[in-house]
């Protein structure tokens, strides 16, 4: 209680937390506003489990939106994430963007500006595809009678685009005036908001309590029996502990400072201090990027399969729709690719080696400069493999639970999967930022005794 009291005793920190909560509350209000010209009775009917429903729920988890219901913030921040992926990839192959990335804060602001501009056409395209899916009679057919024309479609596309741009603006305001990463907090808010429904589905069905949760074996099928409930609880705790451990895990490289003699005085008499390298340098971004990209093949093969009679397109559509073996292999491969890619962007061994050399420090056994950079790159490659393996294991846990235990995919995704990974990672980052505010004002940190 004393630490919580210290948090709210700092006026600036109290204002930042209150401002962040206010913007997240505004996000949740817009999350529930339905799009115009949509038949609410048809929209509120539960979709068939599996198939397109599982894909929509999976996309919604990483976007902060709700694609299973036509709402103002239905797309969430998925277009902004897509634009960020594009510019991160272009930064590695397009020299002008690579030059901007090296210009520090000014270059970062310019790239963010380009990302915002690119978000608009991406959002227009994605919202049009979504509106086409929900309004076409052969698909979901949620259109009100007399409101299924081009003008009303354009209005809905404009509403969804404005909603996404507003969400992007909310995230930027949290970054500037609030506390924590705005985009990550929006994604976290969307995941946490689904936890009560997922928990309720474990114990209730059709408004009645499922007594099978207290019996061994249950009644078969997808009922959650007592042993399944124990396994889910164990995975819930294990994933939280593992995420905290990997997020804080570091490889400490010993460095030694050289002696500096100025006049008759000697400074830095060979003092030693470690250089920490994070095991999971990329954080949760590889999972978000990989899951975002894997939505594209499903809709491409679905469009080809629905318009042609090509067997291969139908097979690939079904493979990505069920999120089976092929999807899992692609998911793991993309997680590894984005882990190394994001680490290469955020950690430059040459710059670190040059900084050590400029400050008169060196790694024992390695010459300053090129040899040190090669050693750091080799170490980072090895520990990134471990971090990517951890992310891949956590990402496939829901699929394993669904296939082996016959548990609802929505439940499995929250209690042992990437949803829980995102929530814990964002919460740790938020605690770290609050902790830095406390320490800066000579208060004990949240993680200190």
N, C-alpha and C positions, 0 to 999 in steps of 0.2 A: 504493500500500500504506500510505503514511503517513496518508492521510485515512481509510482503513478502520480503521486502528489507533486513530485519534483517536475514531472513532465508538464503538468498543467499550471505549475507556478511560474514557468517561463512564458511571458506574453507572446513573444514571436513564435515559439514552438506551438503554443496553444492555438494561435491564429492559423498557422499552417495546417494543423490537424483538422481544425474546424472547417477551414476552406476546402480541404480535400474531401471531407465527409459530405459537405454540401454539394459539391460537383458530382460525387458518386451517387448521391440521392437523386439529383436531376437526371443522371443517366438511367437510373432504375425507373423513373417516371416515364421517360421517353421509351424505355424498353417495352412498356405495356400499352403504348398507344398504337391501335391498329391502323393499317393503311386504309385509305378511302376506297369505295367501290368494291369492297370484299364482303361476301356473304358471311356474316359472323357465325351463323348456325353451321354452315359447312366447314368453316375454318376450325371451329371448336370441337368438331368430331375427331376422335383420336385416329391418327393414321395407322395403317397396318404396321406391326412391328417388323423390324428387319428391312432389307432392301433400301429404298430411298430414305425411309425414316431414319435408319441408323446413320446413313451418310449425312443427312441434314443435322442430326444431333451432334455428330462428330465435328462437323465444320463449325457449328455454333459454339462449341466448347472453346475453340481457339480464336474465335473472332469477337466474343463479347456480345453477340447478337442472338437472334432466335429465328432460324429459318423454318422451323416447323410450324410457326404462326407468322402470318404476314403483319409485321409491325414496322414502325417508323425506323427503328434501329435494327431491322432484321439482318442486314449485312454486317453489322458491327463495324469493326475496324479492319476487316479482311482486305478491302482494297488498299488501305494504307500499308498493311503488312506486305501485300503483293508488290506494291511500288518500292518498298524498302528492299525487298529481295532483289528486284531488278537492278536497282542502283548499286547494291552491294556487289552483285555479279559484274556489272559494267565497270565498277571501280577497279576490278582486278585485270581487266583486259583493255579498257579504254584509257589511254594516257592522260587526256585532260581531266577526267574524273579522278584518276589516281593522283594527279598533281593537287587537286582540290583537297583530297583526303589528307595530304601531308602538310597542308597550310594551317592546321590547328583549328582553333575555334571559328575563325572566319570561313574557312573551307567547309567546316561541318554545317554552319548555318546556310551556306549556299546550297549544299547538297540537300538539306532538309527542305529548302524552298522548292528545289526541283522535284523532290519527292511529293510535296503537297500538290504541285501542278499535275504530276502524273497520276495522282490518286483520283482526280475527277474523271478522266476518260475510262480508267479501269472500273470505277464505280458505276458509270453509265452503262458499260457493257455488262457487268455482272448483274446489276439490278434489272436490266432488260431481259436477260436470260431467265432470271428468277421470276419476274412478272409474267413472262411468256409461259413459264411452267405452271404457275398457280392459276392463271386465268384461262388457259386453253381448255376447252371442254374435254378433249381427249386425255388431258393430264389430270390435275387436281380439280379444275373447274370450280374455283371459288368465286367467280365473278357474279355480281348481282345482275338480275335481268335488266337488259337495256344499257348496261354500263361496260360492255365488252367491245370497245372500239379503240382506234389508234389514239384518240385524244385522251381517253381515260388511262390508257397504258402509259402515255408520256407523262401524265400527271403523277402516276404512281412511281415511275422511274425518277422523276424530279424529287419527289418526297423522300425516297430512299437515299438518293445521292446527297440531298441536304442533310439527312440524318447522319450519314457517315461523316460528312465534312464537319458537322457540329460535334460529333464524338471526337474527331481528330483535334478539333479546337479545345475541347474539354481536357484532353490528355496533355496538350501543350500548356494550358493554364495551370494544371497540376504540377507539371515540370517546373514552371517558372515561379509560381506563387505558393504552391502547396508543398507536400513532402512525398517523396517516393517517385517512381517512374509512372507517369500518367497512363500510358498505353498498357503497361503491365498491370496496373491496378484495375483498369477497366476489364481486362481479360479475367483477372482474378475475381472481380465482382460478379461477372457472369457465371463463373464456375461455382462460386460459393452459393449463389442464389439457387442453383439446381440441387445442391446437396440435400435440403430438406425433402424434396420430392423423391430423390433417389433413396433416402433413408426410409421414408414412409412406404415406398413400394416393397421394402423388405418385410414389413410387418402388417401391411394392410392391402386388401384387394377387394375392389368393389364396395368400399366402405365398411367392410368387416375385417376383424382381426384374424391373421393367419396363425392358427395354433401350431402349425407344422414347425415353426421356428423353435419350439421347445421339445420336439421329438426327433429321435435319431432316424435318419433315412427319409423323413418327410413322407409326402404322398407321391413322390416321383415327379418327373418332368422338371419344370423350372421352379418348383417350390423351393424356398430356402429352408433347409432343415437346420438342426442345431449345429451339426458339424460344419456345414457350409458357413454358418454365421461365425463360428469360431475362426475358421480359416480367413474369412474376410476381415475380421477384427485384427487377426495377427498380421495380415498383409498391410492393413491400414497403419499399424504401429511400425512395422518393419520398414515400410517405404519412407515414412516420416524420419525415422532414425537414420536410414541410409542416405536420404537426401541431405540432411543436416551434415552428416559426416563427410560426404563427397563435396558438398559446397564449401565447407571449411577446410578440406584437405589441401595440404601444400607440400611441395617438394622444396626443401630449404637448401639452397646452394651456398656453401660457405665462401665468403669473400673476405679479403684482407686488404686493409688500407696501407699504402706506402708511407714511409716516414717523410715528413716535410720539415726542413730546417730553415728557419728565418732568423737571421742574425745568430744569436746565441741560444735561441729557444727552439725546441723540437715539438712538432705537432703530429698527432695521429701516429703514435709509436706502434705501428703494426697492429692496430686494433682489428678484431674480427667481428663481423656481423653477417647474418644470413641474408640471402636474396630469395624471397619467397616466390615460388611459381605455383599458381593454382592448378590443381588436377583437372577441374572442370572449368577451364578458362572461358568457354563459350556460354556457360550458363544454360538456360532453358531455350535459347533462341533456335538451336538446331532442330529441336522437336517441333516448334511452331512453324519454322520454315518448311520442314519435311512434310508435315501434315497439310500445310497449305498447298504445296505443289502437287500432292497426291490426289487432291480433289479434281484437278484439271483432267487427268486421263479418264476418270469415270465419266465426266460429262461429255468428253470428246467421243469416247467409244459408245456412249449411250445415244448421242446424236447420230452417229454413223449406223449403229445397230437398228435404230428406230426408222431410219429412212432407207435402208438397204436390207438385203437378205444375206449379207456376208456373215458367215458362221464365225470367223475369227473375231470380228468386232463384237458379236454377242457374247462370245466366251470371255473376252477381255473385260467387257462391261460387267458381266456377272462376277468375275474374279475380283474386280475393284469394288463392286457393290457389296459383296459378302465380307470383304476385308479378310480374305483367307490367306493361303500360303504365299501367293504371288505378291499380294499387297504387303504382307509382313516383311518379305525379303526386300522389296523396294523401300519400305519404310526404314529398315535397318541400314541399308546402303546409303540412303540420303542423310540419315543422322550422322553417319561417319563422315560423309563428304562435307556437310555443313559444319561439323565440329572442327575439322582441320581448316576449312575455309575461314570460319569466323575467328579461329585462333590465329591464323596467319594475318588477319586484318588487325586484330587487337593487340598482338604481341609481335614486335619486330626484334629479332635477336641482334641484328646489327646495331640498331639504335641503343639497345640496352648495353651492348658491349662498348660502344663509344661513350656512353654516359659513365660507365664504370671507369673507363680509361681517363676521361676528362676530370673525374673526381679523385684520381690517384688510387683507385681500388683495382683489385685483380682477383681472379679465381686461382687458388694455389694449384700449380701443375699445368696451367694453360697460359700461354702468352697473351697479353692484352691485344684486342683488335680482332683479326680474322679467326684465330684459333678459339678465342672465347665465344665468338658468335656461333661458330660451328658446334661447339660443345652445348651451348644453350639451345640451339635448334634441335640437336639430337635428343636432349633431355625432354624438351617440350613435345617432340613427336611421340616419345614413349608414354609420357603421362597423359597426353591427349587421347591416346588409344584406350587407356583405362577409363577416362571420363566418358568417351563415346560408347564404350561397352556398357557402362552403367546406365546411360540414357537409353540405349537400345533395349536393355533388359527391362527397365521400368516401362518402356513404351509397349512392349509385347505382353506384359502381364495381363491386361484386360482381355486380350485375345485368348490367352491360355486359360484364363478363368472361365470365359464364356464357352469355350469348346470342351473343356474337360469336366467342369462342374455344372454345366447347363444353367448358368446364372445369367440373368438379364444383362445385356451389354451396357445399358445405361448405368446399372448398379456397379458392374465391374470396372467401368471407366473411372469412377470416382474413388473406389476403395482399392487402390493398388496400381494406378496408371498415371498417365501423363497429366491428367487434371490435378491430381494430388501433388505431383511434382511441381507444377506451375504455382499452385497455391503456397506451398512451403517455400519455394525459392523466392517468390515475391515477398512473402512475409519476412523472410530472413533479411532481404535487402531493405525492407522498410524499417525493421528493428535496428539495422546497422546505421541507417540515416538518422533515426531518432537518437541512437546512442552517441553519434558524433556531435549532435547538438548539445547533449547533456555534458559530455566530456569537455567540450569547448568552453562551457561555462562553469567548470570545476565541480560538476555534480557527478556522483558515482554512476557509471554506465549501467544499462539494463542487464548486461551479462556479468557484472561484477558482484562479488559478495559484499 
